[in-house]
Amino acid sequence: MRVHTKKDHKGVANLKLLTPLAMLTESVIILAIVWSGYSVFILKDFGVFGENHLLENLQALTLLAVLTVYMVSVLQSRRNDRLLCVFFVWLTVGFLLREVDIDELNFSAFLVQWGSGSGRNLLLALAFGTMVITALIRLRFYIGLARQFLVSKPGVMTLASGVLLIVGDICEKVSFTHHVFFEEVFELIAYAVLLRAATLLARYPVEPKAAI
């Protein structure tokens, strides 16, 4: 039986702060969406959903928060689902690199090379390929872990985030009035839901049934 130390209890208390921080972020996002809707439909100001404006900048900031929370999970000790957390770190990096135009920012040539275009694709392929090889070494364990994750609260919220991203992608491809606005809004909501999923995963590690 594991003995819980003062350090463990302090870590749990710190993790509890993630939920109110996520709720604060969600409140800011809700206010931003309401203001953006008012700007578009009442004031006829369409700049809010333009490139590098309010909605896109909030998406990038939310993804940075998501990435930070997943990194917290990766760095936690005694987690059997660490590879799962690493997967979501790299998935969030992929989302972030998609939302941020690295080549238009004042970054070094090295970061631009690996953060955009073919360099970004190669980087992500190497990361996910390494994770697949690692999972194959303990295939039965990770299949069980994946099953438990999909029926857990973090898993359900992650799936919900994916559905919202698909709806946003449909809005981008289907032409209707202000379809870009709805695309950006659905993506922002999706990242907010992913943030909540990340906070839940940080607080409640996933365990396969065989490991319980």
Backbone bond lengths (Angstrom), bond angles and torsions (degrees), N, CA, C in turn:
res aa  C-N    CA-C-N  psi(-1)  N-CA   C-N-CA  omega(-1)  CA-C   N-CA-C  phi
1 M - - - 1.470 - - 1.527 109.66 -
2 R 1.339 115.79 135.66 1.449 120.04 -177.89 1.517 110.25 -81.27
3 V 1.333 116.69 134.24 1.460 122.15 176.97 1.526 108.34 -90.89
4 H 1.325 116.68 126.04 1.465 121.29 -179.72 1.532 109.18 -82.93
5 T 1.306 115.59 124.29 1.458 121.92 -179.23 1.517 110.28 -94.57
6 K 1.349 115.27 170.21 1.461 120.44 176.25 1.526 110.37 -60.44
7 K 1.331 115.87 -33.67 1.461 120.12 179.18 1.526 110.39 -64.05
8 D 1.349 116.98 -39.48 1.459 121.17 178.37 1.511 110.79 -62.25
9 H 1.354 116.51 -47.00 1.462 120.24 -178.52 1.525 111.25 -64.81
10 K 1.333 116.96 -36.45 1.458 120.47 177.67 1.525 109.91 -65.15
11 G 1.344 116.25 -40.75 1.457 120.30 178.59 1.513 111.84 -63.43
12 V 1.346 117.47 -40.98 1.460 121.45 177.90 1.520 110.57 -63.03
13 A 1.346 116.57 -42.61 1.465 120.82 178.97 1.523 111.02 -61.70
14 N 1.337 116.80 -40.53 1.457 120.69 179.00 1.525 110.97 -64.81
15 L 1.352 115.92 -39.54 1.454 119.82 -179.96 1.528 111.53 -66.31
16 K 1.324 117.15 -30.32 1.463 120.45 178.64 1.525 111.49 -63.41
17 L 1.325 116.31 -23.72 1.462 119.91 178.63 1.520 111.76 -70.12
18 L 1.339 116.76 -19.39 1.462 119.88 -178.17 1.524 111.75 -63.19
19 T 1.340 116.55 -37.13 1.462 119.99 -177.62 1.522 112.61 -64.40
20 P 1.360 119.88 -50.78 1.475 118.10 177.15 1.524 112.90 -63.71
21 L 1.323 117.44 -32.19 1.466 119.62 177.10 1.522 110.56 -66.43
22 A 1.343 116.04 -39.42 1.465 120.06 176.44 1.521 110.50 -64.81
23 M 1.336 116.27 -40.27 1.467 120.50 179.15 1.522 111.39 -64.84
24 L 1.338 116.78 -37.62 1.463 120.63 176.88 1.524 110.21 -63.68
25 T 1.340 115.99 -43.30 1.462 120.69 178.36 1.525 110.65 -61.89
26 E 1.332 115.80 -42.87 1.463 120.28 179.32 1.531 111.03 -62.67
27 S 1.330 117.23 -37.89 1.464 121.06 178.63 1.523 110.97 -63.78
28 V 1.332 116.03 -42.77 1.469 120.44 177.49 1.525 110.38 -61.95
29 I 1.330 115.88 -41.36 1.466 120.69 -179.83 1.526 110.81 -64.64
30 I 1.335 117.32 -42.61 1.466 120.94 178.62 1.524 110.53 -60.85
31 L 1.339 116.52 -45.34 1.464 120.61 178.73 1.529 110.88 -62.09
32 A 1.338 115.87 -39.80 1.467 120.05 -179.74 1.526 110.99 -65.89
33 I 1.332 116.57 -39.07 1.467 120.10 179.60 1.529 110.71 -67.63
34 V 1.350 116.01 -42.56 1.469 119.99 178.42 1.528 110.21 -61.64
35 W 1.340 116.52 -45.37 1.461 120.09 179.32 1.528 111.06 -64.17
36 S 1.319 116.13 -40.52 1.467 120.12 179.78 1.527 110.80 -63.93
37 G 1.354 116.32 -42.73 1.460 119.60 177.39 1.518 111.90 -61.71
38 Y 1.333 116.02 -41.58 1.469 120.88 177.39 1.532 110.30 -62.84
39 S 1.336 116.23 -42.54 1.467 120.70 -179.35 1.525 111.23 -63.68
40 V 1.342 116.58 -41.48 1.464 120.52 -175.63 1.522 111.64 -75.24
41 F 1.336 117.11 -48.91 1.470 120.33 -170.47 1.528 113.79 -90.67
42 I 1.318 117.43 -21.83 1.468 119.91 -178.89 1.531 110.78 -106.83
43 L 1.343 115.99 -52.54 1.463 119.81 -177.31 1.525 113.35 -83.99
44 K 1.343 115.78 -12.32 1.468 121.26 -177.82 1.533 112.06 59.55
45 D 1.322 115.23 34.00 1.464 121.66 176.25 1.534 107.04 -100.87
46 F 1.325 115.93 107.84 1.463 120.94 -173.87 1.532 113.26 -95.89
47 G 1.319 115.79 5.97 1.461 119.10 -178.35 1.519 113.80 -70.80
48 V 1.342 117.26 -20.88 1.463 120.29 -174.41 1.528 112.43 -63.55
49 F 1.348 116.75 -26.89 1.465 117.83 179.76 1.532 112.25 -107.89
50 G 1.337 115.29 17.70 1.450 119.54 176.85 1.528 111.76 -78.17
51 E 1.318 115.55 174.22 1.464 121.26 178.79 1.527 110.43 -62.00
52 N 1.321 115.58 131.95 1.472 122.84 176.88 1.526 112.74 59.33
53 H 1.334 116.57 32.77 1.454 120.66 174.66 1.529 109.92 -111.47
54 L 1.321 116.42 -162.63 1.463 121.97 -167.86 1.529 113.95 -50.57
55 L 1.327 118.16 -56.40 1.459 120.78 -173.65 1.534 111.91 -65.83
56 E 1.329 116.55 -43.61 1.470 119.63 179.98 1.524 111.20 -66.98
57 N 1.320 117.53 -39.40 1.465 119.89 178.76 1.527 111.10 -65.78
58 L 1.335 116.77 -38.38 1.459 120.24 176.74 1.523 111.41 -65.88
59 Q 1.320 116.63 -35.94 1.461 120.14 175.98 1.528 110.59 -59.97
60 A 1.320 116.11 -46.90 1.466 120.30 -179.16 1.530 111.27 -63.61
61 L 1.342 116.93 -42.69 1.464 120.39 179.59 1.528 111.22 -65.74
62 T 1.338 116.84 -38.81 1.465 120.48 178.49 1.522 110.23 -65.39
63 L 1.323 116.71 -41.12 1.475 120.34 178.22 1.520 111.70 -65.00
64 L 1.326 117.24 -35.32 1.466 119.86 175.25 1.528 110.58 -62.92
65 A 1.337 116.08 -39.73 1.468 120.39 176.94 1.529 110.58 -64.95
66 V 1.337 116.63 -43.12 1.467 121.29 177.83 1.530 110.29 -59.91
67 L 1.333 116.13 -45.96 1.458 121.14 179.96 1.523 110.90 -60.58
68 T 1.322 117.23 -41.92 1.464 121.40 179.66 1.523 111.26 -61.83
69 V 1.331 116.69 -43.44 1.468 120.45 -178.66 1.522 110.79 -66.32
70 Y 1.332 116.77 -42.44 1.464 118.75 178.07 1.530 111.42 -64.49
71 M 1.340 116.32 -34.98 1.462 119.70 176.85 1.522 110.69 -64.46
72 V 1.331 116.95 -37.23 1.462 121.18 175.53 1.525 109.87 -58.21
73 S 1.331 116.57 -43.70 1.465 120.89 179.38 1.517 111.51 -63.22
74 V 1.330 116.47 -42.05 1.470 120.55 -179.94 1.522 111.03 -61.44
75 L 1.330 116.30 -37.84 1.460 120.94 -175.34 1.525 113.36 -83.80
76 Q 1.340 116.98 -6.79 1.459 119.32 177.57 1.530 110.36 -69.04
77 S 1.327 115.22 144.87 1.462 119.64 178.02 1.523 110.60 -84.17
78 R 1.321 115.86 159.36 1.468 123.27 174.80 1.532 113.20 57.38
79 R 1.336 116.37 47.51 1.463 120.48 174.85 1.518 109.09 -113.53
80 N 1.331 116.44 127.61 1.456 120.76 175.26 1.525 112.39 -83.73
81 D 1.341 115.77 -13.72 1.462 119.69 -177.98 1.531 112.03 -104.93
82 R 1.328 116.36 29.00 1.467 119.95 -176.10 1.533 111.83 -60.99
83 L 1.340 116.69 -39.86 1.463 119.34 -179.95 1.527 111.10 -62.76
84 L 1.330 116.35 -35.78 1.464 121.20 176.27 1.530 110.05 -61.61
85 C 1.329 116.19 -42.82 1.469 120.68 178.74 1.526 110.87 -65.65
86 V 1.334 116.69 -39.49 1.466 120.94 177.84 1.525 109.98 -62.80
87 F 1.343 115.91 -40.12 1.469 120.43 177.53 1.528 110.49 -56.83
88 F 1.320 116.46 -45.57 1.461 119.42 -177.89 1.526 112.25 -73.44
89 V 1.321 117.25 -26.87 1.465 119.54 172.13 1.524 109.79 -59.48
90 W 1.333 116.04 -49.62 1.457 119.74 -177.48 1.525 112.08 -72.35
91 L 1.336 117.11 -32.24 1.462 119.33 175.63 1.526 109.99 -63.50
92 T 1.337 116.22 -41.58 1.466 120.39 178.44 1.518 110.94 -66.78
93 V 1.330 116.99 -38.66 1.468 120.51 175.25 1.524 109.89 -58.36
94 G 1.341 116.28 -42.33 1.463 120.32 177.92 1.520 112.19 -60.98
95 F 1.337 116.60 -44.74 1.467 120.47 177.15 1.524 110.83 -61.44
96 L 1.338 115.64 -43.23 1.463 120.72 -176.93 1.524 111.10 -64.79
97 L 1.325 116.51 -42.86 1.467 120.44 179.57 1.524 111.44 -68.24
98 R 1.330 116.33 -25.23 1.462 119.92 176.20 1.528 111.18 -74.29
99 E 1.335 115.76 -35.88 1.463 120.27 -176.48 1.525 112.55 -81.83
100 V 1.330 116.66 -29.99 1.470 120.94 -175.69 1.528 109.49 -103.66
101 D 1.314 116.37 128.47 1.463 121.22 177.64 1.528 108.66 -84.08
102 I 1.334 115.29 89.13 1.464 120.59 -176.84 1.517 111.99 -58.96
103 D 1.344 116.46 -38.43 1.462 120.06 -175.91 1.529 112.81 -69.39
104 E 1.342 117.18 -13.54 1.462 120.06 178.30 1.529 112.30 -97.14
105 L 1.332 116.70 -3.74 1.452 120.60 179.99 1.529 110.39 -98.21
106 N 1.303 115.45 162.96 1.470 120.68 -176.28 1.531 110.48 -85.50
107 F 1.341 115.72 62.71 1.452 121.60 178.39 1.521 109.78 -104.54
108 S 1.327 115.11 166.84 1.458 119.67 178.74 1.532 110.34 -66.87
109 A 1.337 115.51 159.00 1.463 120.52 -178.66 1.527 110.92 -60.15
110 F 1.338 116.85 -33.11 1.464 121.17 -179.97 1.527 110.93 -63.12
111 L 1.345 116.67 -47.19 1.460 120.94 179.74 1.522 111.90 -66.12
112 V 1.327 116.26 -38.20 1.463 120.33 178.04 1.522 110.26 -64.65
113 Q 1.340 116.74 -41.08 1.459 121.11 -178.36 1.527 111.86 -63.27
114 W 1.351 115.99 -42.36 1.467 120.03 -176.49 1.524 113.84 -94.94
115 G 1.321 116.74 -5.12 1.467 119.58 -179.06 1.506 113.95 -107.33
116 S 1.332 117.47 2.50 1.461 120.06 -179.78 1.522 110.28 -147.47
117 G 1.314 115.23 161.11 1.461 120.97 174.39 1.517 114.86 58.45
118 S 1.329 115.28 -140.91 1.464 121.37 -176.93 1.526 111.92 -67.12
119 G 1.330 117.31 -31.07 1.463 120.30 178.02 1.514 111.59 -63.73
120 R 1.327 116.90 -41.76 1.465 121.88 176.68 1.525 110.63 -63.00
121 N 1.322 116.20 -44.80 1.464 119.78 -179.50 1.520 111.44 -62.92
122 L 1.337 116.65 -40.09 1.463 120.75 178.88 1.524 110.92 -66.57
123 L 1.335 116.44 -42.61 1.467 121.19 179.26 1.531 110.97 -59.31
124 L 1.329 116.33 -47.09 1.464 120.42 -179.22 1.525 111.10 -67.91
125 A 1.333 116.70 -37.27 1.468 120.00 178.62 1.523 110.84 -64.19
126 L 1.327 117.33 -40.61 1.469 121.11 177.98 1.526 110.69 -64.87
127 A 1.338 116.32 -42.42 1.466 120.69 -178.96 1.522 110.95 -63.75
128 F 1.333 116.73 -49.81 1.466 119.72 -177.49 1.530 111.15 -71.15
129 G 1.340 116.60 -33.06 1.464 119.75 176.47 1.520 111.68 -63.42
130 T 1.332 116.32 -41.64 1.465 120.94 177.40 1.524 111.34 -62.67
131 M 1.329 116.14 -40.18 1.465 119.63 179.29 1.522 111.79 -66.90
132 V 1.332 116.75 -37.94 1.467 120.37 178.04 1.528 110.45 -63.23
133 I 1.325 117.20 -44.01 1.466 121.02 179.09 1.526 110.40 -62.82
134 T 1.334 116.31 -42.57 1.469 120.55 178.30 1.527 111.18 -62.15
135 A 1.333 116.68 -41.36 1.462 120.45 -179.69 1.522 111.47 -67.30
136 L 1.328 117.33 -34.56 1.462 120.59 -178.99 1.531 112.01 -64.81
137 I 1.325 116.48 -26.43 1.469 120.16 179.75 1.526 110.54 -65.17
138 R 1.329 116.65 -34.94 1.476 122.17 177.57 1.522 108.48 -125.60
139 L 1.321 116.17 59.21 1.455 122.05 -170.63 1.524 112.62 -59.16
140 R 1.326 118.04 -48.76 1.461 120.71 -177.59 1.531 111.08 -60.72
141 F 1.329 116.40 -41.11 1.461 120.90 -179.98 1.523 110.64 -60.98
142 Y 1.344 116.64 -47.25 1.460 119.65 -175.44 1.521 112.92 -75.20
143 I 1.336 117.94 -25.85 1.457 119.82 172.76 1.532 109.48 -65.36
144 G 1.341 115.59 -44.64 1.466 119.89 176.50 1.510 112.12 -62.42
145 L 1.328 115.76 -39.44 1.463 120.32 178.82 1.528 110.99 -63.78
146 A 1.336 115.51 -42.82 1.468 120.07 -179.75 1.527 110.91 -63.46
147 R 1.332 116.10 -40.63 1.469 119.51 178.97 1.520 111.31 -62.58
148 Q 1.330 116.46 -43.65 1.460 119.69 179.25 1.519 111.65 -66.51
149 F 1.325 115.95 -36.70 1.464 119.53 179.78 1.525 110.89 -64.33
150 L 1.323 117.40 -42.32 1.461 121.20 -175.63 1.525 112.96 -65.05
151 V 1.335 117.46 -24.56 1.471 119.94 179.27 1.531 112.04 -101.98
152 S 1.337 116.50 1.63 1.467 120.55 178.20 1.524 109.80 -87.16
153 K 1.339 116.47 166.32 1.465 120.28 178.88 1.532 112.21 -60.25
154 P 1.358 118.38 -45.47 1.468 117.76 176.64 1.523 112.38 -60.25
155 G 1.337 116.38 -37.98 1.457 120.16 -179.38 1.517 112.51 -66.43
156 V 1.327 116.28 -44.42 1.468 120.96 179.67 1.524 110.42 -62.86
157 M 1.334 116.84 -41.15 1.462 119.90 -179.97 1.525 111.31 -70.60
158 T 1.325 116.43 -33.13 1.464 119.81 176.10 1.525 110.44 -65.88
159 L 1.334 117.12 -41.59 1.463 120.95 176.49 1.519 110.91 -63.35
160 A 1.339 116.66 -39.73 1.464 120.75 177.73 1.527 110.62 -62.28
161 S 1.330 116.04 -39.57 1.463 120.75 176.98 1.528 110.54 -61.80
162 G 1.331 116.00 -41.12 1.458 120.05 178.38 1.520 112.36 -63.38
163 V 1.330 116.64 -40.27 1.472 120.99 177.95 1.535 110.41 -62.43
164 L 1.331 116.66 -42.19 1.466 120.92 178.92 1.533 111.37 -63.79
165 L 1.332 116.35 -37.49 1.467 119.78 177.49 1.524 110.61 -66.28
166 I 1.325 117.11 -37.15 1.462 120.58 177.22 1.520 110.59 -64.98
167 V 1.349 116.67 -42.33 1.471 120.54 177.14 1.536 110.15 -61.07
168 G 1.343 116.00 -42.02 1.456 119.93 177.39 1.513 111.95 -61.72
169 D 1.333 116.49 -40.12 1.470 121.03 178.56 1.519 110.79 -65.01
170 I 1.345 117.00 -38.06 1.463 120.77 176.90 1.528 110.44 -63.89
171 C 1.333 115.91 -41.08 1.470 119.99 177.95 1.525 111.43 -61.22
172 E 1.321 116.21 -34.65 1.468 119.97 179.32 1.521 111.20 -67.82
173 K 1.335 116.51 -37.66 1.468 120.90 -173.42 1.527 112.89 -86.75
174 V 1.339 117.44 -25.91 1.465 121.26 -179.16 1.524 109.03 -95.41
175 S 1.313 116.10 125.91 1.465 120.31 -176.43 1.531 111.05 -86.39
176 F 1.336 115.86 117.78 1.459 122.64 172.34 1.526 107.06 -152.82
177 T 1.314 117.04 174.79 1.463 120.80 -174.58 1.527 111.45 -59.60
178 H 1.327 116.24 123.43 1.468 123.47 178.32 1.545 112.38 59.22
179 H 1.322 116.49 35.24 1.471 118.83 -178.19 1.527 111.80 -63.05
180 V 1.330 117.58 -29.89 1.465 120.16 178.57 1.526 110.48 -67.41
181 F 1.325 116.53 -37.98 1.463 120.80 176.80 1.524 110.83 -58.64
182 F 1.333 116.66 -47.90 1.462 120.43 -179.39 1.529 111.46 -66.71
183 E 1.332 116.58 -34.54 1.469 119.98 175.51 1.523 110.76 -59.78
184 E 1.339 116.07 -48.95 1.460 120.75 -178.04 1.534 111.29 -65.56
185 V 1.336 116.81 -37.82 1.468 120.54 179.94 1.527 110.96 -66.13
186 F 1.334 117.02 -46.09 1.460 119.91 179.65 1.530 111.28 -63.96
187 E 1.322 117.42 -37.46 1.464 120.25 177.65 1.524 110.78 -65.69
188 L 1.316 116.48 -41.85 1.465 120.49 179.47 1.531 110.78 -63.57
189 I 1.328 116.81 -43.77 1.466 120.39 177.65 1.524 110.13 -63.00
190 A 1.331 116.56 -39.96 1.466 120.98 179.46 1.529 110.79 -60.13
191 Y 1.326 117.02 -43.08 1.465 120.24 -179.72 1.531 111.11 -69.70
192 A 1.326 116.82 -32.04 1.470 120.10 175.87 1.532 110.30 -66.09
193 V 1.327 116.82 -41.83 1.467 121.08 177.37 1.529 109.92 -65.14
194 L 1.337 116.30 -38.96 1.459 120.06 177.82 1.527 111.10 -64.13
195 L 1.331 117.03 -35.31 1.461 120.73 176.45 1.521 110.93 -62.30
196 R 1.334 116.43 -43.11 1.463 119.51 177.80 1.533 110.41 -64.84
197 A 1.327 117.11 -39.17 1.466 120.43 176.99 1.524 111.10 -62.10
198 A 1.330 116.03 -39.79 1.463 120.58 179.96 1.528 111.22 -65.24
199 T 1.329 117.03 -39.88 1.473 119.67 179.54 1.528 110.96 -66.97
200 L 1.333 116.63 -37.28 1.462 120.16 177.49 1.528 111.09 -66.49
201 L 1.331 116.01 -40.22 1.465 119.55 179.86 1.528 110.86 -66.77
202 A 1.334 116.20 -35.54 1.463 119.72 178.48 1.518 111.33 -64.97
203 R 1.318 116.62 -37.60 1.474 120.83 -177.31 1.522 112.84 -84.23
204 Y 1.325 116.49 -30.64 1.464 119.95 -175.08 1.522 110.79 -127.93
205 P 1.324 117.64 88.14 1.472 121.09 178.79 1.524 112.04 -56.80
206 V 1.320 115.78 147.34 1.461 121.83 179.67 1.527 109.07 -89.99
207 E 1.333 116.05 132.84 1.463 121.50 178.50 1.526 109.14 -123.87
208 P 1.339 118.22 131.21 1.455 119.78 174.30 1.518 110.36 -68.51
209 K 1.322 117.12 151.78 1.463 120.43 -177.25 1.522 112.15 -57.87
210 A 1.334 115.57 -35.70 1.465 119.54 -178.91 1.504 112.62 -65.01
211 A 1.362 116.15 -22.67 1.464 119.84 -176.18 1.509 111.91 -94.22
212 I 1.345 117.66 -7.61 1.467 120.24 -177.82 1.512 111.10 -81.39
